[in-house]
Amino acid sequence: MLKVEPEAGGEAVLFESIVICEYLEDAYHEPNIHPVNPLMRTAKASDLRKKLERFEAILSGEPYFAGAIFSMVDAATALVFRYFDILGDDIPHDFFNGLPRVTRWRQALGERPSVRDAAVADYAVRFRAHLKDHQALLAVS
């Protein structure tokens, strides 16, 4: 959570990590959080796939990263997986193809009550509105 003071006065609270990062990127231009070159941003999709492949090699048949125990890795990764759940079939991605352990892990995290209930009921609607308001470009390679 980050409290900011908009130019119009008052106070705004940013609660979503991506929104906070975008705010910091816009408010403080150095150092850049996102690559300046748009092609480098697209290359990040390939980097993400490579990271998922490393997870695939490490994960066991247990539901969580550390096996049967929910850990900080699970909590952080669940937030990333939530974006894929929200975006669903709206973007052509195949990040999870051929990654059965990652797919099971993602599903187990999404079904966990503490993860599922961590966001407000209309989170997906708010997230999509945020993307639209910021004219976000979703690109994959």
N, C-alpha and C positions, 0 to 999 in steps of 0.2 A: 504494500500500500504506500502511496506517495501523495502527500498533500502539496498542492501548488496554488499559487495566487494568480489567477488570470488577469490580463491587463485591464479588464473591465472592473476589477475589484472582486471582493468576496474570496471564496475558497472553493477549490474543486479537489475531489479525492479520486485518484486513479488507482484502481484495484487490480487490474490485469497486467501481467508482466509484459506482454507485447505492447500494450498501450503505454506503459511506463517507458519502455525502450524507445518507442517512437517519439514520445514527448521529449526525452533526453536528447535524441537525435536532432529534433527540430530546435530545441532551446539552446543546446550547447553543440556547436558544429565541430569542435575538435575534442577528442579524436572521433572520427566517424565510426558509428556502430555498424552500419551497412556498407558494403563496398560501394564506392562511387560509380564504378563501371557496371552498368546493368547486366552485361554478359557475365561478370563475375558473380552477380547475385543469382543468375540462372544456374551457374556451375555449383552453387550451394546445394541444389537438389541432388546432384551426383554425390556430393560429400555426405549428405544425409543418408543416401542409400548405402554408402560404404560403412557408415556408423551402424546402421541397422544390421548389416551383414556381420559386423564384429559382435554385436549383441547376439545374433543368431548362433554364433559359434560358442558363446559363453553360457547362454541360458541352458538350464536343465529342463526336465519335464514338469518341474514344480511351477506353481502359478506366479511367483514373484522373482525378482532378480536374485535375491539371496536364498531362493528356494521357497520354503513355506512361510518365511517371515517377510512381512512388508517392511521396506527400508526407505531411506531417503532417496535412493536412486529411483525407486518406484514412484515416489511422490512427485519428483521433478519430471520424470518421463511421462507420467500420466497427463500432465498439463499439455505436453506436446502432442500426445496421442489424441487429446480432446479436440484439437484443431482439425485433425483429419476426420474425426467423427462428425464435426459440424459441417465441414466442407463437402464431405461425402462424395457423391458422384459428380459434383459441379465442376470439378477440375480433373483432367485426365492424368491420374497418377497411378503408378504401379509400384510404389515404394515397398509394399508388403508382399508382392508376388514372390513365391519361392522361399518365404521366410516363415515356416509354420510355427516355430517356437516364439518368434516375435509376435506373430498374429495371436497366438494363445495368450501371451503375456499382456498384450494390448487389451484383449477381451477380458481377462481376469481383472485388470486394473479398472476398466470401465464398469464392471459389475460390482466392484467393491463399494459398499455404502459410503465410506468416508471420502472416496474420490467422486462418486456420482453425486453426492449431496453437497460437495464443496462449492458448487456454483449455483447461482440463483436459477429459478425455473426458466426464466426467459434469457438465459445467458447466450444461447445460440443466436437468437434474434438480435440481441445487443451486439454480439461479435460481428455478425454479418452487416449490421448497420454501421458499425465502426469502419469496417473495410470499405463500404460504399462511401461513407463520409470522407474518407481519406483517399478515395480513388485508388485503392490498392490494386496492384497488378499481380495476379498470381500466375507465375510462370514455372514450368517444369521442363526439363530437357528430355 
